[in-house]
């Protein structure tokens, strides 16, 4: 087994909805990428992830670690993207969406998550969120509308 750096870091993110609102976090100042910016919940896939549905397991773990929640229903694949960190590290990002549970999020580590808000898709589109986050939420909103039949109160 080699200890060389991976060709890519694999990152997973989740857009969680409750009714017609989405959970948006503000990334903590300790984050390597997009510190202080609005974002979805997520993080790196780890080498020790549970076998099987590795990406889905990783996103569930990240949701629990960052905001103390579990998705309130099925995870839906949204999209994937590729970007480079400031140091040149290549990242493959995979985005899911899911209904949120009734429980409220709890910030576990302020270095990772400085805070959170529940916003509508329109509020996010008009926010200071990065363009990629706005795109992920717009795509997630289309899935939410399809899954819920357009109901604002659909959720867990």
Number of C-alpha atoms within 10 A of each C-alpha: 3 5 5 6 8 11 10 14 17 18 21 24 26 31 28 29 30 22 17 18 20 25 20 25 24 21 24 20 16 15 14 12 13 16 17 18 20 24 25 27 27 27 22 17 20 13 7 8 14 13 8 8 9 15 22 23 15 23 27 20 19 22 23 18 19 20 21 15 20 21 21 17 14 13 18 18 15 21 14 14 12 13 12 13 11 10 7 8 13 16 18 16 20 21 26 24 28 26 25 24 17 13 10 10 20 15 17 15 14 15 14 24 25 19 19 19 13 16 17 19 18 12 13 21 17 10 13 12 17 14 11 11 19 22 15 22 30 17 17 26 22 12 18 26 14 11 15 14 10 15 13 14 12 16 20 15
